[in-house]
Amino acid sequence: MVAPLDFREMLRGAALRVTRPRLAVLSAVHAHPHADTDTIIAAVRRNLPKVSHQAVYDSLHALTAAGLVRRIQPSGSVARYESRTGDNHHHLVCRSCGAIADVDCAVGEAPCLTASDDRGFAIDEAEVIYWGLCPDCSTTRSS
């Protein structure tokens, strides 16, 4: 995990003011990959008990806009946040329990960035979600 001092530098590097809510939200997202807002609020309130929902939402919005946090929302799921940004990774989602895991894009040429018709767009990212059953749910179903 990134040390709190690094969180301050990350905020400054993104031209964001360093505030206690932003530091706490950034820390919570790093500590809880793919967390929803309720999980992030609960984690932030362990350190800042009086922080408002709005302060957490505002911090998530600012951190996402600055590229320090990534918002994902698999079909049928609430928005979730992760600290892994700036690469073209994808996600595995369990149809049964909802667990989410990161998976790297194809090594070498990234076929997911080659659309059959780009319609003039300069594509720099693709959002691919793989659906299936996680190992725990697969084991439970086959038992």
C-alpha positions in Angstrom: 0.0 0.0 0.0 1.1 3.6 -0.7 2.2 5.5 2.4 0.2 8.5 3.5 3.0 10.9 2.6 2.8 9.5 -1.0 -1.0 10.2 -1.0 -0.2 13.9 -0.2 2.3 13.9 -3.1 -0.2 12.2 -5.4 -2.8 14.9 -4.6 -0.3 17.7 -5.1 0.9 16.1 -8.4 -2.7 16.2 -9.6 -3.0 19.8 -8.6 -5.6 19.0 -5.9 -5.6 20.5 -2.5 -4.5 18.2 0.2 -7.5 17.7 2.6 -8.2 15.2 5.3 -11.3 13.7 3.4 -9.3 13.4 0.2 -6.5 11.7 2.0 -8.9 9.3 3.8 -10.8 8.5 0.6 -7.6 7.8 -1.3 -6.4 5.6 1.5 -9.7 3.7 1.6 -9.7 3.1 -2.1 -6.1 1.7 -2.0 -7.0 -0.5 1.0 -10.3 -1.8 -0.5 -10.0 -2.5 -4.2 -13.2 -2.4 -6.1 -15.1 -1.0 -3.1 -18.5 0.6 -3.4 -19.3 4.0 -1.9 -20.8 2.5 1.3 -17.6 0.5 1.9 -15.5 3.6 1.3 -17.6 5.8 3.5 -17.3 3.2 6.3 -13.5 3.0 5.9 -13.2 6.8 5.9 -15.3 7.1 9.0 -13.0 4.9 11.0 -10.5 7.7 10.8 -12.8 10.7 10.3 -16.0 9.8 12.2 -17.8 13.0 11.3 -17.1 13.1 7.6 -20.2 13.6 5.5 -21.4 11.4 2.7 -21.2 14.5 0.5 -17.5 15.0 1.4 -16.8 11.4 0.4 -18.7 11.7 -2.9 -17.0 15.0 -3.7 -13.6 13.5 -3.0 -14.3 10.5 -5.1 -15.4 12.8 -8.0 -12.3 14.9 -7.7 -10.0 11.9 -7.4 -11.6 10.2 -10.4 -11.5 13.4 -12.5 -7.8 13.8 -11.6 -7.1 10.2 -12.7 -6.0 9.1 -9.2 -8.9 6.7 -8.9 -10.9 4.8 -11.5 -14.7 4.3 -11.3 -16.1 1.1 -12.8 -19.6 -0.1 -12.9 -20.2 -3.7 -14.1 -23.7 -4.3 -15.5 -26.1 -4.8 -12.6 -23.7 -3.4 -10.0 -23.3 -0.2 -8.1 -20.3 2.0 -8.9 -17.0 0.8 -7.5 -13.7 2.4 -7.2 -10.1 1.2 -7.6 -6.7 2.7 -7.4 -5.2 0.9 -10.4 -5.3 3.6 -13.1 -3.4 4.5 -16.2 -3.2 1.0 -17.7 -5.6 -0.9 -19.9 -6.6 -3.7 -17.5 -9.9 -5.4 -17.4 -12.1 -7.1 -14.8 -13.4 -10.6 -13.9 -16.8 -10.5 -12.2 -18.4 -13.5 -10.5 -22.0 -14.0 -11.5 -22.8 -15.6 -8.2 -21.2 -13.6 -5.4 -20.2 -10.4 -7.3 -16.4 -10.7 -6.5 -14.3 -8.6 -8.8 -10.7 -9.2 -9.8 -8.3 -7.4 -12.1 -6.9 -9.1 -15.2 -4.3 -7.6 -17.5 -5.0 -6.9 -21.1 -3.4 -9.2 -23.7 0.4 -9.1 -23.8 2.0 -7.6 -26.9 -0.4 -6.1 -29.3 -3.6 -5.3 -27.5 -6.4 -6.8 -29.7 -9.0 -5.2 -27.5 -7.9 -1.8 -28.8 -8.4 -2.7 -32.4 -12.1 -2.1 -33.2 -13.6 -3.6 -36.3 -14.6 0.0 -37.2 -13.2 2.8 -35.1 -15.5 5.4 -36.9 -12.7 7.9 -36.7 -12.1 7.6 -33.0 -8.6 7.6 -31.6 -9.1 4.6 -29.3 -6.8 4.6 -26.2 -8.7 2.3 -23.8 -11.2 -0.6 -23.9 -13.5 -1.7 -21.2 -13.8 -5.5 -21.2 -15.5 -7.4 -18.4 -15.2 -11.1 -18.2 -18.2 -12.8 -16.5 -18.2 -16.2 -14.8 -17.9 -17.9 -11.5 -15.0 -17.3 -9.0 -13.1 -20.3 -7.7 -15.2 -20.4 -4.4 -18.5 -20.3 -6.2 -17.4 -22.8 -8.8 -16.4 -25.2 -6.0 -19.7 -24.6 -4.2 -21.7 -25.3 -7.4 -19.8 -28.5 -8.2 -20.2 -29.9 -4.7 
